[in-house]
Amino acid sequence: MTQPLDHASPDAETDLIARLTLRLPPLPRALVRDFTQGQLGLRAMGLVYTTLLSLVPLLAVSFSVLKGFGVHNRVEPLLLEALVPLGETGKIIGTQLIQFVENARVAVLGTLGLVLLIYTSVSLIQKTEEAFNHIWHVARPRSLANRFSHYLTVILIAPVLFLSASGLAGSIQTSAPFTSLLTSVPGSGLLTLLGWLLPYLILAAAFTFIYVSLPQAHVQFRPALVGALAATVLWRLTGWGFGYFMAGSTHLTAIYSGFAIPILFMIWVHMAWLILLAGASLAFYLQHPEYLTTADGEARPGCQLQERWTLAVAGQVAHRHYQGGLPWDRDGLAQVLGLPCNLVGNRLELLEAGGYLVRTVGEPSRYVPSRDPDTIDLAGLLDFARGYPETPGATPSRSGGPTATAIEVRLDEARQQALAGLTLKDLADQIGAVGA
């Protein structure tokens, strides 16, 4: 009887990769884990699809804006530069894209056509933000109004800044003073290197802008810059490798015929998105090294730690309330407490669901006590925390239920007795005494 083939399961492959990367330092191991778990690859593939739908409308909107600044002629060289790894195929794709953009007459689209054009352009930015929010463990996206204004800012202002910087770099490289320095200064080799590095520095600046502005999180400049520099280097190395592959892959044209150009374009777009997401993942781990020690990038504390962190978050918010300073937001609290952002966000949502905190209007969301902390009973707050999120909005019974043992009842009574008369104000005062 024929025996079925024994195929390795996905879990077995994941375990094998985990064993192979066990001896790596925490940071490379975390980056490998992000890619092997598949989420970054899946999101990159989704972004490829959105890019194919949104690229021409996005370029058309940016092209229309750049015309007003007189720098629209810089679009084609930069687009061709991004498609250099595709070789002659990249030139064909770039030229066709520019022709499509020039044929898209925004002025005659009408109201509905203009709305559809902007929506299609915004969709790419939205998908990118969702991918970055996943990397930064952000569960709550921006509000609709804030999202719309933020996306328009990215679409309208970012290309102007990027192309202006690129044009400035090109002007410097071809200017007479710079050329004379190259020929007259003894150490002109350094200037030549600087001129060669300028395009990559501009690309790194663009990546840094994306990493800082798109996620719904407070991204520090230094981690974003390091992630952008790493992504720029990886972009260039991958471009060289892909160009070498393209030079020796003439058989692809024979296999795919007329489909070879779009297939190669999609492969390169997928690789480009993977590089961009890899830089964002690196920036996240540099800013939040506490995630490096978890098994799968998610911290899952026990019940005792959850209660302790709930008190810490509530106490810090109440303490800032009495200090009269700017209310805490999620990222600020996470930095002060030294906890992962998603855990602090979960505690804040718990306290908000229980009616202990309220969220202020604006971005980022900040939290203040819903009432006088002197009237918030700590025992009741912890009782609610014990029942969240299994029974959100309900206060667990202090009796422990009919199945509670005598020991459980005694433990509950002892905790109630220890917390009797204590309020959130007392906890805030303790935080103040420790800080003093």
C-alpha positions as CSV (number, residue, x, y, z in Angstrom):
1,M,0.0,0.0,0.0
2,T,1.4,3.4,-1.0
3,Q,2.3,5.6,2.0
4,P,1.4,9.3,1.8
5,L,4.2,11.7,1.4
6,D,5.4,13.3,4.7
7,H,5.3,17.0,4.1
8,A,6.7,19.4,6.7
9,S,4.0,21.4,8.3
10,P,4.2,25.2,8.6
11,D,4.6,24.8,12.4
12,A,7.6,22.5,11.9
13,E,9.2,24.9,9.4
14,T,8.7,27.8,11.9
15,D,10.2,25.7,14.7
16,L,13.2,24.9,12.5
17,I,13.8,28.6,11.7
18,A,13.4,29.4,15.4
19,R,16.1,26.8,16.3
20,L,18.4,28.1,13.6
21,T,18.1,31.7,14.8
22,L,18.3,30.9,18.5
23,R,22.0,31.8,18.7
24,L,21.5,35.2,17.0
25,P,21.5,38.4,19.0
26,P,18.0,39.5,20.1
27,L,17.6,42.3,17.4
28,P,18.4,40.1,14.3
29,R,16.4,37.3,15.8
30,A,13.3,39.6,16.2
31,L,13.6,40.8,12.7
32,V,13.9,37.3,11.3
33,R,10.9,36.3,13.4
34,D,8.8,39.1,11.9
35,F,9.5,37.9,8.4
36,T,9.1,34.2,9.1
37,Q,5.7,34.6,10.8
38,G,4.5,36.0,7.5
39,Q,2.7,39.1,8.5
40,L,5.1,41.5,6.9
41,G,5.2,39.5,3.7
42,L,1.4,39.4,3.5
43,R,1.1,43.1,4.1
44,A,3.8,43.8,1.5
45,M,1.8,41.7,-1.0
46,G,-1.4,43.7,-0.2
47,L,0.5,46.9,-0.7
48,V,1.7,45.7,-4.1
49,Y,-2.0,45.3,-5.2
50,T,-2.9,48.7,-3.8
51,T,0.2,50.2,-5.5
52,L,-0.8,48.9,-8.9
53,L,-4.3,50.5,-8.5
54,S,-3.1,53.8,-6.9
55,L,0.2,54.6,-8.5
56,V,-1.0,56.5,-11.5
57,P,-3.7,58.5,-9.6
58,L,-1.2,59.3,-6.8
59,L,1.4,60.5,-9.4
60,A,-1.3,62.5,-11.1
61,V,-2.3,64.3,-7.9
62,S,1.3,64.9,-7.0
63,F,2.1,66.0,-10.6
64,S,-0.7,68.5,-10.5
65,V,0.6,70.0,-7.3
66,L,4.2,70.0,-8.4
67,K,3.3,71.9,-11.6
68,G,2.4,74.9,-9.4
69,F,5.9,74.8,-7.9
70,G,7.6,74.3,-11.3
71,V,9.4,71.1,-10.2
72,H,7.1,68.6,-12.0
73,N,9.9,67.9,-14.5
74,R,11.8,66.1,-11.7
75,V,9.2,63.4,-11.4
76,E,10.4,61.3,-14.4
77,P,14.1,61.2,-13.4
78,L,13.2,60.1,-9.9
79,L,10.8,57.5,-11.1
80,L,13.4,56.1,-13.5
81,E,15.9,56.1,-10.6
82,A,13.5,54.0,-8.5
83,L,13.1,51.5,-11.4
84,V,16.9,51.2,-12.3
85,P,17.1,47.6,-11.0
86,L,14.6,46.6,-13.8
87,G,17.1,47.8,-16.4
88,E,15.6,48.5,-19.8
89,T,12.2,47.2,-18.5
90,G,12.3,49.9,-15.9
91,K,12.8,52.6,-18.5
92,I,9.8,51.3,-20.4
93,I,7.6,51.1,-17.3
94,G,8.7,54.6,-16.2
95,T,8.0,56.2,-19.5
96,Q,4.6,54.6,-19.8
97,L,3.7,55.7,-16.2
98,I,4.6,59.3,-17.0
99,Q,2.6,59.1,-20.2
100,F,-0.4,57.9,-18.2
101,V,0.0,60.7,-15.7
102,E,0.3,63.3,-18.4
103,N,-2.9,62.0,-20.1
104,A,-4.8,62.1,-16.8
105,R,-6.2,65.6,-17.2
106,V,-7.2,66.5,-13.6
107,A,-8.8,69.7,-14.7
108,V,-11.6,68.0,-16.7
109,L,-12.4,65.2,-14.3
110,G,-15.3,66.9,-12.7
111,T,-16.2,66.7,-9.0
112,L,-16.9,63.0,-8.9
113,G,-13.8,62.1,-10.9
114,L,-11.7,64.3,-8.6
115,V,-13.1,62.7,-5.5
116,L,-12.4,59.2,-6.9
117,L,-8.9,60.3,-7.9
118,I,-8.1,61.6,-4.4
119,Y,-9.7,58.5,-2.8
120,T,-7.6,56.2,-4.9
121,S,-4.5,58.1,-4.0
122,V,-5.4,58.1,-0.3
123,S,-6.0,54.4,-0.2
124,L,-2.3,53.7,-0.8
125,I,-1.3,55.9,2.2
126,Q,-4.0,54.3,4.3
127,K,-2.8,50.8,3.6
128,T,0.8,51.9,4.4
129,E,-0.3,53.3,7.7
130,E,-2.2,50.1,8.5
131,A,1.0,48.1,7.9
132,F,3.1,50.5,10.0
133,N,0.5,50.5,12.8
134,H,0.7,46.7,12.8
135,I,4.5,46.9,13.2
136,W,4.1,49.5,16.0
137,H,1.4,47.5,17.8
138,V,-1.2,50.2,17.3
139,A,-4.8,48.9,17.7
140,R,-6.7,52.2,17.3
141,P,-6.3,54.1,14.0
142,R,-6.6,57.8,13.5
143,S,-10.0,59.4,13.5
144,L,-11.5,59.9,10.1
145,A,-11.1,63.7,10.0
146,N,-7.5,63.5,11.3
147,R,-6.8,60.7,8.8
148,F,-8.0,62.7,5.9
149,S,-6.1,65.9,6.7
150,H,-2.9,63.9,7.5
151,Y,-3.1,61.9,4.3
152,L,-3.5,65.1,2.2
153,T,-0.5,66.6,3.9
154,V,1.6,63.6,3.0
155,I,0.3,63.6,-0.6
156,L,0.6,67.3,-1.2
157,I,3.6,68.4,0.9
158,A,5.9,65.4,0.9
159,P,6.5,65.3,-2.9
160,V,7.2,69.0,-2.9
161,L,9.8,68.7,-0.1
162,F,11.3,65.5,-1.6
163,L,11.6,66.8,-5.1
164,S,12.9,70.2,-3.9
165,A,15.6,68.5,-1.9
166,S,16.4,66.3,-4.9
167,G,16.6,69.3,-7.2
168,L,18.8,71.2,-4.8
169,A,21.2,68.2,-4.6
170,G,21.3,68.0,-8.4
171,S,21.9,71.8,-8.7
172,I,24.8,71.5,-6.2
173,Q,26.4,68.6,-8.0
174,T,26.3,70.5,-11.4
175,S,27.0,74.0,-10.1
176,A,30.2,75.8,-11.1
177,P,31.6,76.2,-7.5
178,F,31.1,72.5,-6.8
179,T,32.8,71.5,-10.1
180,S,35.7,73.9,-9.4
181,L,36.2,72.4,-5.9
182,L,36.4,69.0,-7.4
183,T,39.2,70.1,-9.8
184,S,41.1,72.4,-7.4
185,V,40.9,71.1,-3.9
186,P,43.5,68.4,-3.1
187,G,41.0,66.3,-1.1
188,S,38.4,66.3,-3.9
189,G,37.9,62.6,-3.5
190,L,35.8,63.3,-0.4
191,L,33.7,65.8,-2.3
192,T,33.2,63.2,-5.1
193,L,32.0,60.7,-2.5
194,L,29.7,63.3,-1.0
195,G,28.2,63.9,-4.4
196,W,27.7,60.2,-4.9
197,L,26.0,59.9,-1.5
198,L,23.6,62.8,-2.0
199,P,20.8,60.7,-3.7
200,Y,21.0,58.1,-1.0
201,L,20.9,60.7,1.8
202,I,17.8,62.1,0.2
203,L,16.2,58.7,0.0
204,A,17.1,58.1,3.7
205,A,15.5,61.5,4.5
206,A,12.3,60.4,2.6
207,F,12.2,57.1,4.5
208,T,12.7,58.9,7.8
209,F,9.8,61.2,7.0
210,I,7.6,58.2,6.2
211,Y,8.5,56.4,9.4
212,V,7.9,59.4,11.6
213,S,4.7,60.7,10.0
214,L,2.6,57.7,9.0
215,P,2.3,55.5,12.1
216,Q,-0.3,56.4,14.7
217,A,2.4,56.4,17.3
218,H,5.1,58.7,18.7
219,V,8.2,57.7,16.7
220,Q,11.4,59.1,17.9
221,F,13.7,60.6,15.3
222,R,16.9,58.6,16.0
223,P,15.3,55.1,15.7
224,A,13.5,56.3,12.6
225,L,16.7,57.6,11.1
226,V,18.6,54.4,11.8
227,G,15.8,52.3,10.3
228,A,15.8,54.6,7.2
229,L,19.5,54.3,6.8
230,A,19.4,50.6,7.0
231,A,16.5,50.5,4.5
232,T,18.4,52.7,2.1
233,V,21.5,50.4,2.2
234,L,19.2,47.4,1.8
235,W,17.4,49.1,-1.0
236,R,20.7,49.8,-2.9
237,L,22.1,46.3,-2.3
238,T,18.8,44.7,-3.3
239,G,18.7,46.9,-6.4
240,W,22.2,45.7,-7.4
241,G,21.2,42.1,-6.9
242,F,18.0,42.5,-8.7
243,G,19.7,44.2,-11.6
244,Y,22.2,41.4,-11.8
245,F,19.3,38.9,-11.9
246,M,17.7,40.9,-14.6
247,A,20.8,40.9,-16.7
248,G,20.9,37.1,-16.7
249,S,17.2,36.4,-16.9
250,T,16.4,36.8,-20.6
251,H,14.7,33.4,-20.5
252,L,11.9,35.0,-18.5
253,T,10.8,36.9,-21.6
254,A,10.7,33.7,-23.5
255,I,8.6,32.0,-20.9
256,Y,6.2,34.9,-20.0
257,S,6.3,36.8,-23.3
258,G,4.3,40.0,-23.0
259,F,3.6,39.4,-19.3
260,A,7.3,39.5,-18.4
261,I,7.3,43.3,-17.9
262,P,4.4,43.5,-15.4
263,I,5.5,40.4,-13.5
264,L,9.0,41.8,-13.0
265,F,7.6,45.2,-12.0
266,M,5.4,43.5,-9.4
267,I,8.3,41.5,-8.0
268,W,10.4,44.6,-7.6
269,V,7.5,46.6,-6.0
270,H,7.0,43.7,-3.5
271,M,10.7,43.7,-2.7
272,A,10.6,47.5,-2.3
273,W,7.7,47.3,0.2
274,L,9.5,44.5,2.1
275,I,12.5,46.8,2.5
276,L,10.4,49.7,3.7
277,L,8.6,47.5,6.2
278,A,11.9,46.0,7.4
279,G,13.3,49.5,8.2
280,A,10.1,50.3,10.1
281,S,10.4,47.1,12.1
282,L,14.0,47.9,12.9
283,A,13.0,51.4,14.1
284,F,10.3,49.9,16.3
285,Y,12.7,47.5,18.1
286,L,15.3,50.2,18.6
287,Q,12.7,52.4,20.3
288,H,11.0,49.5,22.2
289,P,13.7,47.0,23.0
290,E,11.4,45.4,25.6
291,Y,9.7,43.5,22.7
292,L,13.0,41.8,21.9
293,T,12.7,39.4,24.8
294,T,9.3,38.1,24.0
295,A,8.8,34.8,22.2
296,D,6.6,36.1,19.4
297,G,6.8,39.9,19.7
298,E,3.8,40.1,22.0
299,A,4.1,40.5,25.7
300,R,1.5,38.5,27.7
301,P,1.8,39.3,31.4
302,G,0.2,37.3,34.2
303,C,-2.8,38.4,36.2
304,Q,-0.7,39.9,39.0
305,L,1.4,42.0,36.6
306,Q,-1.7,43.2,34.8
307,E,-3.2,44.4,38.1
308,R,0.0,46.1,39.1
309,W,0.3,47.9,35.7
310,T,-3.4,48.9,35.9
311,L,-2.6,50.6,39.2
312,A,0.6,52.2,37.8
313,V,-1.3,53.6,34.8
314,A,-4.2,54.9,36.8
315,G,-1.8,56.4,39.4
316,Q,0.3,58.2,36.9
317,V,-2.8,59.7,35.2
318,A,-4.1,60.9,38.6
319,H,-0.7,62.2,39.6
320,R,-0.4,64.2,36.4
321,H,-4.0,65.5,37.0
322,Y,-3.0,66.9,40.4
323,Q,0.3,68.3,39.1
324,G,-1.7,70.3,36.5
325,G,0.6,69.3,33.6
326,L,-0.3,68.1,30.1
327,P,-2.3,64.8,30.4
328,W,-0.5,61.6,29.6
329,D,-0.8,60.0,26.2
330,R,-0.2,56.3,25.6
331,D,3.4,56.6,24.3
332,G,4.4,59.0,27.0
333,L,3.1,56.7,29.7
334,A,4.8,53.7,28.1
335,Q,8.1,55.5,28.2
336,V,7.8,56.6,31.8
337,L,6.7,53.2,33.0
338,G,9.1,51.3,30.8
339,L,6.3,49.1,29.3
340,P,5.3,48.1,25.8
341,C,2.9,50.6,24.2
342,N,0.3,48.0,23.5
343,L,0.1,46.9,27.1
344,V,-0.2,50.5,28.3
345,G,-2.9,51.1,25.6
346,N,-4.8,48.0,26.8
347,R,-4.7,49.3,30.4
348,L,-5.9,52.7,29.3
349,E,-8.8,51.1,27.3
350,L,-9.7,49.1,30.4
351,L,-9.8,52.1,32.7
352,E,-11.8,54.0,30.0
353,A,-14.3,51.2,29.6
354,G,-14.8,51.1,33.4
355,G,-15.5,54.8,33.5
356,Y,-12.4,55.7,35.5
357,L,-10.6,57.7,32.7
358,V,-11.9,59.7,29.8
359,R,-10.1,60.5,26.5
360,T,-9.5,64.0,25.5
361,V,-10.3,65.3,22.0
362,G,-7.4,65.6,19.5
363,E,-4.3,63.7,18.5
364,P,-2.6,62.0,20.2
365,S,-5.4,60.9,22.6
366,R,-4.7,61.9,26.2
367,Y,-6.3,60.7,29.3
368,V,-7.6,62.4,32.5
369,P,-9.6,61.0,35.4
370,S,-13.4,60.9,34.7
371,R,-14.1,62.3,38.2
372,D,-12.3,63.4,41.3
373,P,-9.6,60.7,42.1
374,D,-10.5,61.0,45.8
375,T,-13.9,59.4,45.0
376,I,-12.5,56.4,43.0
377,D,-12.3,53.4,45.2
378,L,-9.1,51.3,44.5
379,A,-10.8,48.0,45.6
380,G,-13.6,48.6,43.1
381,L,-11.1,49.5,40.3
382,L,-9.2,46.3,40.8
383,D,-12.4,44.3,40.9
384,F,-13.3,45.7,37.5
385,A,-9.8,45.0,36.2
386,R,-10.2,41.3,37.2
387,G,-13.2,41.0,35.0
388,Y,-11.9,42.8,32.0
389,P,-11.9,42.0,29.0
390,E,-13.9,38.8,29.6
391,T,-16.9,40.8,31.0
392,P,-16.2,44.4,29.9
393,G,-18.4,47.0,31.6
394,A,-19.4,44.6,34.4
395,T,-18.1,44.7,38.0
396,P,-17.2,41.2,39.2
397,S,-18.9,39.9,42.3
398,R,-16.8,40.3,45.4
399,S,-18.3,37.2,46.9
400,G,-16.4,35.0,44.4
401,G,-19.5,33.2,43.2
402,P,-21.1,30.0,44.5
403,T,-18.2,27.8,43.5
404,A,-15.6,29.8,45.4
405,T,-13.7,27.9,48.1
406,A,-13.3,29.0,51.6
407,I,-9.7,29.9,50.9
408,E,-10.6,32.1,47.9
409,V,-13.2,33.9,50.0
410,R,-10.6,34.6,52.7
411,L,-8.2,35.9,50.2
412,D,-10.8,38.2,48.7
413,E,-11.8,39.4,52.1
414,A,-8.2,40.1,53.1
415,R,-7.6,42.1,49.9
416,Q,-10.8,44.1,50.5
417,Q,-9.7,44.8,54.1
418,A,-6.2,45.9,53.0
419,L,-7.6,48.3,50.5
420,A,-10.4,49.6,52.6
421,G,-10.7,53.4,52.5
422,L,-7.9,53.8,49.9
423,T,-8.7,55.9,46.8
424,L,-6.9,56.8,43.5
425,K,-5.8,60.0,45.2
426,D,-3.8,57.9,47.8
427,L,-2.1,56.1,45.0
428,A,-1.3,59.4,43.2
429,D,0.2,60.7,46.5
430,Q,2.4,57.6,46.8
431,I,3.7,58.2,43.2
432,G,4.5,61.8,44.2
433,A,6.3,60.7,47.3
434,V,8.4,58.1,45.3
435,G,9.2,60.8,42.7
436,A,10.3,63.2,45.4
